[in-house]
């Protein structure tokens, strides 16, 4: 199965460009997420951490 897929992908033109774009996109997305996590307020992180344990009424948020 791997040989079939790899032989099909070898014939696709521009696959090297597509792989470079996808790696760049992943790297940029990773950096953006890391910046957001580092800048997150501690209170917000605690609120998110405890959210699954709290019981809310659905009408409280709306």
N, CA, C and O atoms as CSV, one atom per row, in Angstrom:
chain,resi,resn,atom,element,x,y,z
A,1,UNK,N,N,0.822,-1.192,0.000
A,1,UNK,CA,C,0.000,0.000,0.000
A,1,UNK,C,C,0.868,1.259,0.000
A,1,UNK,O,O,0.579,2.216,-0.718
A,2,UNK,N,N,1.922,1.254,0.800
A,2,UNK,CA,C,2.819,2.409,0.858
A,2,UNK,C,C,3.482,2.651,-0.487
A,2,UNK,O,O,3.645,3.798,-0.903
A,3,UNK,N,N,3.866,1.573,-1.175
A,3,UNK,CA,C,4.519,1.720,-2.474
A,3,UNK,C,C,3.571,2.333,-3.497
A,3,UNK,O,O,3.987,3.134,-4.334
A,4,UNK,N,N,2.311,1.959,-3.430
A,4,UNK,CA,C,1.334,2.505,-4.370
A,4,UNK,C,C,1.156,4.001,-4.126
A,4,UNK,O,O,1.165,4.792,-5.068
A,5,UNK,N,N,0.996,4.382,-2.876
A,5,UNK,CA,C,0.805,5.798,-2.544
A,5,UNK,C,C,2.042,6.609,-2.888
A,5,UNK,O,O,1.934,7.692,-3.463
A,6,UNK,N,N,3.219,6.095,-2.540
A,6,UNK,CA,C,4.444,6.848,-2.828
A,6,UNK,C,C,4.675,6.982,-4.333
A,6,UNK,O,O,5.151,8.022,-4.789
A,7,UNK,N,N,4.348,5.953,-5.109
A,7,UNK,CA,C,4.520,6.068,-6.559
A,7,UNK,C,C,3.534,7.072,-7.149
A,7,UNK,O,O,3.866,7.776,-8.102
A,8,UNK,N,N,2.329,7.144,-6.594
A,8,UNK,CA,C,1.365,8.139,-7.066
A,8,UNK,C,C,1.814,9.550,-6.714
A,8,UNK,O,O,1.656,10.469,-7.518
A,9,UNK,N,N,2.366,9.729,-5.533
A,9,UNK,CA,C,2.785,11.057,-5.108
A,9,UNK,C,C,4.050,11.522,-5.814
A,9,UNK,O,O,4.277,12.726,-5.931
A,10,UNK,N,N,4.877,10.598,-6.286
A,10,UNK,CA,C,6.079,10.983,-7.022
A,10,UNK,C,C,5.723,11.620,-8.358
A,10,UNK,O,O,6.462,12.463,-8.866
A,11,UNK,N,N,4.594,11.218,-8.926
A,11,UNK,CA,C,4.185,11.736,-10.224
A,11,UNK,C,C,3.513,13.103,-10.147
A,11,UNK,O,O,3.341,13.763,-11.172
A,12,UNK,N,N,3.133,13.531,-8.958
A,12,UNK,CA,C,2.455,14.814,-8.809
A,12,UNK,C,C,3.479,15.932,-8.944
A,12,UNK,O,O,4.490,15.955,-8.243
A,13,UNK,N,N,3.202,16.858,-9.856
A,13,UNK,CA,C,4.111,17.983,-10.059
A,13,UNK,C,C,3.889,19.008,-8.954
A,13,UNK,O,O,2.756,19.239,-8.531
A,14,UNK,N,N,4.961,19.612,-8.496
A,14,UNK,CA,C,4.866,20.637,-7.477
A,14,UNK,C,C,4.712,20.096,-6.073
A,14,UNK,O,O,4.361,20.849,-5.163
A,15,UNK,N,N,4.965,18.807,-5.867
A,15,UNK,CA,C,4.803,18.225,-4.538
A,15,UNK,C,C,5.826,18.788,-3.567
A,15,UNK,O,O,5.540,18.904,-2.376
A,16,UNK,N,N,7.010,19.141,-4.048
A,16,UNK,CA,C,8.015,19.722,-3.166
A,16,UNK,C,C,7.577,21.102,-2.677
A,16,UNK,O,O,7.830,21.473,-1.531
A,17,UNK,N,N,6.917,21.855,-3.557
A,17,UNK,CA,C,6.405,23.171,-3.163
A,17,UNK,C,C,5.276,23.008,-2.156
A,17,UNK,O,O,5.205,23.749,-1.175
A,18,UNK,N,N,4.403,22.054,-2.390
A,18,UNK,CA,C,3.290,21.806,-1.484
A,18,UNK,C,C,3.782,21.383,-0.105
A,18,UNK,O,O,3.230,21.811,0.908
A,19,UNK,N,N,4.805,20.554,-0.060
A,19,UNK,CA,C,5.338,20.130,1.234
A,19,UNK,C,C,6.009,21.287,1.961
A,19,UNK,O,O,5.908,21.389,3.184
A,20,UNK,N,N,6.690,22.156,1.228
A,20,UNK,CA,C,7.314,23.324,1.853
A,20,UNK,C,C,6.255,24.277,2.395
A,20,UNK,O,O,6.425,24.841,3.476
A,21,UNK,N,N,5.177,24.459,1.665
A,21,UNK,CA,C,4.093,25.328,2.124
A,21,UNK,C,C,3.427,24.738,3.358
A,21,UNK,O,O,3.132,25.470,4.302
A,22,UNK,N,N,3.187,23.446,3.372
A,22,UNK,CA,C,2.521,22.835,4.520
A,22,UNK,C,C,3.396,22.874,5.768
A,22,UNK,O,O,2.885,23.093,6.866
A,23,UNK,N,N,4.693,22.667,5.625
A,23,UNK,CA,C,5.591,22.752,6.780
A,23,UNK,C,C,5.657,24.190,7.284
A,23,UNK,O,O,5.664,24.426,8.492
A,24,UNK,N,N,5.705,25.138,6.374
A,24,UNK,CA,C,5.719,26.551,6.775
A,24,UNK,C,C,4.433,26.929,7.492
A,24,UNK,O,O,4.469,27.621,8.509
A,25,UNK,N,N,3.301,26.480,6.972
A,25,UNK,CA,C,2.016,26.755,7.594
A,25,UNK,C,C,1.971,26.158,9.006
A,25,UNK,O,O,1.536,26.826,9.944
A,26,UNK,N,N,2.411,24.927,9.161
A,26,UNK,CA,C,2.427,24.292,10.477
A,26,UNK,C,C,3.334,25.053,11.432
A,26,UNK,O,O,2.963,25.265,12.586
A,27,UNK,N,N,4.500,25.465,10.988
A,27,UNK,CA,C,5.444,26.175,11.845
A,27,UNK,C,C,4.880,27.524,12.288
A,27,UNK,O,O,4.991,27.889,13.459
A,28,UNK,N,N,4.281,28.258,11.366
A,28,UNK,CA,C,3.690,29.554,11.703
A,28,UNK,C,C,2.531,29.382,12.679
A,28,UNK,O,O,2.412,30.142,13.640
A,29,UNK,N,N,1.680,28.392,12.440
A,29,UNK,CA,C,0.569,28.122,13.342
A,29,UNK,C,C,1.075,27.728,14.727
A,29,UNK,O,O,0.520,28.169,15.734
A,30,UNK,N,N,2.103,26.918,14.789
A,30,UNK,CA,C,2.688,26.504,16.057
A,30,UNK,C,C,3.231,27.711,16.820
A,30,UNK,O,O,3.019,27.819,18.028
A,31,UNK,N,N,3.919,28.610,16.142
A,31,UNK,CA,C,4.470,29.804,16.786
A,31,UNK,C,C,3.351,30.695,17.311
A,31,UNK,O,O,3.454,31.212,18.423
A,32,UNK,N,N,2.290,30.887,16.542
A,32,UNK,CA,C,1.163,31.716,16.978
A,32,UNK,C,C,0.507,31.124,18.220
A,32,UNK,O,O,0.187,31.851,19.160
A,33,UNK,N,N,0.308,29.816,18.227
A,33,UNK,CA,C,-0.303,29.168,19.397
A,33,UNK,C,C,0.601,29.290,20.616
A,33,UNK,O,O,0.116,29.545,21.718
A,34,UNK,N,N,1.898,29.113,20.438
A,34,UNK,CA,C,2.815,29.237,21.573
A,34,UNK,C,C,2.824,30.661,22.130
A,34,UNK,O,O,2.878,30.840,23.347
A,35,UNK,N,N,2.774,31.662,21.276
A,35,UNK,CA,C,2.730,33.051,21.741
A,35,UNK,C,C,1.454,33.301,22.535
A,35,UNK,O,O,1.487,33.958,23.575
A,36,UNK,N,N,0.326,32.777,22.047
A,36,UNK,CA,C,-0.935,32.948,22.772
A,36,UNK,C,C,-0.913,32.250,24.120
A,36,UNK,O,O,-1.446,32.779,25.095
A,37,UNK,N,N,-0.315,31.089,24.192
A,37,UNK,CA,C,-0.236,30.354,25.461
A,37,UNK,C,C,0.677,31.090,26.445
A,37,UNK,O,O,0.360,31.181,27.631
A,38,UNK,N,N,1.779,31.603,25.975
A,38,UNK,CA,C,2.708,32.311,26.867
A,38,UNK,C,C,2.079,33.605,27.376
A,38,UNK,O,O,2.292,33.973,28.531
A,39,UNK,N,N,1.312,34.300,26.542
A,39,UNK,CA,C,0.705,35.570,26.934
A,39,UNK,C,C,-0.594,35.410,27.710
A,39,UNK,O,O,-1.141,36.400,28.196
A,40,UNK,N,N,-1.105,34.176,27.840
A,40,UNK,CA,C,-2.376,33.949,28.514
A,40,UNK,C,C,-2.293,34.347,29.988
A,40,UNK,O,O,-1.313,34.050,30.671
A,41,UNK,N,N,-3.340,35.022,30.461
A,41,UNK,CA,C,-3.377,35.402,31.863
A,41,UNK,C,C,-3.554,34.165,32.733
A,41,UNK,O,O,-4.226,33.213,32.334
A,42,UNK,N,N,-2.960,34.176,33.905
A,42,UNK,CA,C,-3.041,33.032,34.825
A,42,UNK,C,C,-4.482,32.786,35.264
A,42,UNK,O,O,-4.893,31.637,35.431
A,43,UNK,N,N,-5.254,33.864,35.453
A,43,UNK,CA,C,-6.646,33.710,35.863
A,43,UNK,C,C,-7.455,32.974,34.793
A,43,UNK,O,O,-8.285,32.119,35.102
A,44,UNK,N,N,-7.199,33.317,33.547
A,44,UNK,CA,C,-7.907,32.661,32.442
A,44,UNK,C,C,-7.520,31.184,32.361
A,44,UNK,O,O,-8.371,30.330,32.113
A,45,UNK,N,N,-6.238,30.885,32.570
A,45,UNK,CA,C,-5.792,29.494,32.538
A,45,UNK,C,C,-6.437,28.695,33.669
A,45,UNK,O,O,-6.837,27.549,33.468
A,46,UNK,N,N,-6.539,29.298,34.864
A,46,UNK,CA,C,-7.191,28.614,35.990
A,46,UNK,C,C,-8.672,28.392,35.709
A,46,UNK,O,O,-9.218,27.337,36.031
A,47,UNK,N,N,-9.320,29.384,35.110
A,47,UNK,CA,C,-10.737,29.254,34.777
A,47,UNK,C,C,-10.951,28.126,33.771
A,47,UNK,O,O,-11.879,27.330,33.919
A,48,UNK,N,N,-10.103,28.054,32.753
A,48,UNK,CA,C,-10.214,26.997,31.751
A,48,UNK,C,C,-9.908,25.626,32.359
A,48,UNK,O,O,-10.520,24.621,31.996
A,49,UNK,N,N,-8.953,25.603,33.287
A,49,UNK,CA,C,-8.568,24.343,33.917
A,49,UNK,C,C,-9.712,23.782,34.758
A,49,UNK,O,O,-9.926,22.570,34.784
A,50,UNK,N,N,-10.441,24.651,35.438
A,50,UNK,CA,C,-11.503,24.214,36.329
A,50,UNK,C,C,-12.865,24.097,35.656
A,50,UNK,O,O,-13.819,23.624,36.273
A,51,UNK,N,N,-12.966,24.516,34.412
A,51,UNK,CA,C,-14.250,24.522,33.728
A,51,UNK,C,C,-14.935,23.150,33.675
A,51,UNK,O,O,-16.138,23.088,33.929
A,52,UNK,N,N,-14.248,22.055,33.364
A,52,UNK,CA,C,-14.958,20.776,33.296
A,52,UNK,C,C,-15.476,20.313,34.655
A,52,UNK,O,O,-16.379,19.479,34.712
A,53,UNK,N,N,-14.929,20.831,35.741
A,53,UNK,CA,C,-15.328,20.394,37.067
A,53,UNK,C,C,-16.496,21.200,37.620
A,53,UNK,O,O,-17.164,20.754,38.553
A,54,UNK,N,N,-16.752,22.379,37.060
A,54,UNK,CA,C,-17.824,23.230,37.551
A,54,UNK,C,C,-19.152,22.822,36.941
A,54,UNK,O,O,-19.220,22.370,35.799
A,55,UNK,N,N,-20.198,22.991,37.724
A,55,UNK,CA,C,-21.544,22.738,37.211
A,55,UNK,C,C,-22.194,24.085,36.952
A,55,UNK,O,O,-22.312,24.909,37.859
A,56,UNK,N,N,-22.615,24.308,35.714
A,56,UNK,CA,C,-23.249,25.580,35.352
A,56,UNK,C,C,-24.692,25.315,34.933
A,56,UNK,O,O,-25.097,24.213,34.564
A,57,UNK,N,N,-25.403,26.376,35.018
A,57,UNK,CA,C,-26.700,26.413,34.379
A,57,UNK,C,C,-26.448,26.979,32.987
A,57,UNK,O,O,-25.720,27.962,32.849
A,58,UNK,N,N,-27.022,26.392,31.974
A,58,UNK,CA,C,-26.758,26.840,30.603
A,58,UNK,C,C,-27.219,28.269,30.359
A,58,UNK,O,O,-26.696,28.930,29.463
A,59,UNK,N,N,-28.166,28.757,31.116
A,59,UNK,CA,C,-28.659,30.113,30.933
A,59,UNK,C,C,-27.727,31.166,31.525
A,59,UNK,O,O,-27.905,32.351,31.246
A,60,UNK,N,N,-26.745,30.780,32.327
A,60,UNK,CA,C,-25.832,31.743,32.932
A,60,UNK,C,C,-24.973,32.454,31.901
A,60,UNK,O,O,-24.711,33.647,32.057
A,61,UNK,N,N,-24.533,31.790,30.880
A,61,UNK,CA,C,-23.611,32.351,29.896
A,61,UNK,C,C,-24.322,33.189,28.851
A,61,UNK,O,O,-23.692,34.048,28.235
A,62,UNK,N,N,-25.599,32.974,28.629
A,62,UNK,CA,C,-26.293,33.646,27.531
A,62,UNK,C,C,-27.085,34.791,28.010
A,62,UNK,O,O,-27.734,35.469,27.214
